[in-house]
């Protein structure tokens, strides 16, 4: 209700303040209830500490350096615009998507940025290992690619190496 409407109803300045405080208390109560419900369900919102696109790009560059990958093979840390690979935050989730001719050829979403980064670097490590073993014996190439991929992932994060 507006101040004019409260004045027309015969409510004085103290009444206006009381109504405003009541509305503020109601907003805080609703927020607290939603937070409690989210905590009980294990759901978490993005929160104020969710990484920005620039911070995501910085993390990818740091991981690529540990793995010996050039920056040019990294996805862009932004929402998709044209063809290529993209990593971005969408609400309380993270996405990793590859587009060719405007159509998604791979699309991953996860609540954890670490999960998305694992998928990004699993793909990059496989491609790097595959290209590095070109022209070698086909009978043993698959095993060498897998071993090289695992070693590169372990250089980024030992848990990633074990997971591969």
C-alpha positions, 0 to 999 in steps of 0.5 A: 500500500502506498503512503497516500493510501495509508494516510487516506485510511487515517493511518499516521506516520507511526502506522506507516513505519509499522506496516513497513517493518511488518513487510520487512519482517515478512521478507526475512521470514520467507527468505529464512524458510527458503534457506532452511528448505534448501539446506534440508534438501541438499540443494544450494544456490549459486551464492555470492562466491560462485565463480565468474566467467573470468575466474572459470577461465583462469582456473582452466588456464591454470589446469592446462598449464599443469597438464602441458596443454596450450590455451588455444585448445580450451573452451571459451568461458562464456555462454555459447555464441557460434560454434566451438566449446563453451563452459559457463555458469547457468543459475546454480549449475555449470554447463559444458557444451560443444556446438557444430553448425549451431547444434549441440554435439555434446552437452553436460551440466553439473552442480559442481564446477570441478565435475565440469572441469574434469569432463573438459580436461578428460576430453582435452587429454584424450585428444592430446594423447591421441594426436601424440600417438599418431603413426604408432602401432595400432595394436597398442595405441589405445592402451598408450592413449589411455595411459597418457590421458591418465598421466595428464589428468593426474598432473592436473589433479591426482583424483582425476588420474585415479578416476580415469 
